[in-house]
Amino acid sequence: MNDMNEMPGMENTGGSEESGSATPSAGAGAESGEMAYCVKCRKKTAMVETQKVTMKNGRPALSGKCGVCGTGMYKILSQKA
């Protein structure tokens, strides 16, 4: 019974707490609280340490890190931005 109680608690609590705690701090750390898809987490997360960059073809983009796992992220922006 202990194994059954620990596993669901760890999955639900660990994921919820990490996401909940990462989102507010990521919003504060990011310039505009941009959300982008993280390929490692397989979901949209807030980007931290964002930097606005321009690609070779002239399109604007945001470069940053995932607020949950720290993986490098890149979001291509519209040319209007």
C-alpha positions, 0 to 999 in steps of 0.5 A: 500500500505504501508504494501505491500511495507514494507513486500517485502522490509523487506524480501529481504533487511533483508535477503540479508544484513544479509547474505552479512554482515555475510559472510565477517566477518565469513570468517575473523573469521573462520580459513579457512572460512568453509561453513557448513549446518545450520539446523536452517537457512536451508542453507549453511553458514560460520562457525565462532569461528571454532575449529578443534576437533577429534571425539571418532572414530578418525575422524577429525571434525570442531566445530563452530557457524553459522555466521548468527544465532549463532546456534552450527554447526558441520562439519565432515571432511575427514580423509585425512585432 
